[in-house]
Amino acid sequence: MLYSETVRENAEKIINEVIVPMGYELVEVTFTPGRHSKLTAYIYKKGGVTLDDCVAVNDALDAPLESADITGGKAYTLNISSPGLDRPVVTDRDFERNMGEELEAVLLTDSVLKRKKIVGMLSEYDSESIVLTTSKGDVTVRRSEIKTLKPYVDLKKLK
């Protein structure tokens, strides 16, 4: 197994043990080795992640990660971040978290209702397809036809 993958997996175990009791979900861990190695943990909490949340998680992880010596003595920078408003929906956990939420699907083909983009509420999913409820009814899309699927951000509402 690659060094970076081992570091990432070991960090993921420790991070989950620490943050789940704090009320956070670990979305993803990335590790970029090098002269200035970076370990980044993307966290989620219903209602959104604030800067104070990132600081609290960083403080809680500092000692456990340090004592586990996940990099074998090599220095790294720990970053805690929110996955962001438009993080792609990829894993089953992502789908579960986004049930009932409005999503935007960009398709590889325009075979579904002759559209390349569909916005609708995620009402069903399985390993093969998803169902988005739109203003014109339910649209079933094969997951293999989806180029990207992410939360729909209505820029008009953000102003």
N, C-alpha and C positions, 0 to 999 in steps of 0.2 A: 504494500500500500504506500502511496506517496506521502511524503512528510506533511504537505499542506492538508491532505485529506485526513490524516491521523489527528493533526492539531484541531481541525474543524470538528471532527466527531467527538473528541475528548472535551472540547470546549462546550459543545452542544449539550452533552450530558450534565456537566456542571451548571451551566446557565439555566437549564430547565429545572434542576433541583432547587435553585435559588429563587427564580422569578415566579414560578407557578404559585407557590404559597403567598407571594406578594400580589397576586391577582393579574398577572400578565401572561400573555401567550408568546412563545418564541415562534416567530414566523420563519426566520432564516438566519444562518450563521455563515459568514464568509471569512476566509483567511487568505491574505495576500502576503506570501513570504518575500523577503528581500532585505535590502539594506535598512529600510524603514518598514518593517512588517506591520500589517494592520489586521486586527481581529474585529469584525463588525457584527454585532447582534441586532437584528431587526425585531422589535417587540410590538405587540398589539394589545390594546385594551379597549373594551367597548366604550364608545364615547370619544376615543382618540387618545393619542399619546402626547403629553406636554413635555416641555423642557425639564420641568421638575421631575417628571417620571424618569426621563433619561438619566438625570443626575442621581436619583435614588437607586436605580438599577445599577449604574456604574459603581456607586459606592458599595452596594451590596455584593457585587461580583469581584471587586478588587482582591480581597483577601483569599477567597476560595480558589480563584484562578491562579493567583500567585503561589499558593501553597501546593497546588497540583503540578506546577511547573510544566504546563502543557507544551511549551516550545523547547524544552530541554535546555533552559538557561538563556535562550536567545531573546533579546528585547523585542517588544511589540507594543503598538498603541491599541488600546481598547476603545472602540467607538460603539455607542448605543444610539439607535436611530429608530424612527417610525418607518414602516414600509412605504409610507406616502399615500396620498389620495388615489393615485392612478397605478398602483402596483398591479401587475397582471394577475388574474385569477388562474392558477395552474393546478395546485394540489387539491385533493379531496377536502382537506381542512379549509382551503381558500373557498371552495364551493360551499361548504357547510356554513362558513362565516358570512357568506354573501347571499344566502337564501333570503328571498323577499326583498332584496336590494336591487336597485336599477343598475344594469350593466350595459356596456357597449361592446358589441362583438364586431370585429373587423374580419371579414371572410376572405379566404384564399380565392374563392370563386364567387360569382354572383348568381349561383344556381338557386338560392333560397329566395323566393319572391322577387327575383331579379334585383336584389340589393347587395351592395358590398358592405354595408354597415347596418346593424340592427341595434336599436336601443329598446330594452324592455326589462321587466322585473324577472329575476331568476325564480322560476316556480318549481322546476324539477331538474335533476341531473342524474346521470349514471356514467359508467365508464365509456359509453359509446356516444351519448348525445346530451344536449341540454334543451330545456324549454324556456323561452323568454315570452312573457306575457306583454304584448304591446297594445297600443290603442286600437289596433285592428284585429286583435285576437292572439292566440298562442302560436308561436313559431318554434318548430323543432329544428335544431341545427346539429349536424354530426360534429363531434369534437374535432375530427380530422379535417374539417373544412374551416376551422377557426384559425385565423392568423394570430389575432390577439383578442383577449377578453379581459376587460378591466372595469372597475366601477365607473359609472357615468358621472362626469362632473359637469354640471350645468353652469357654465361661466356667468350666465346672467344672474344666477342666485348668489354667486360669490361677491358680486359688486356691492 
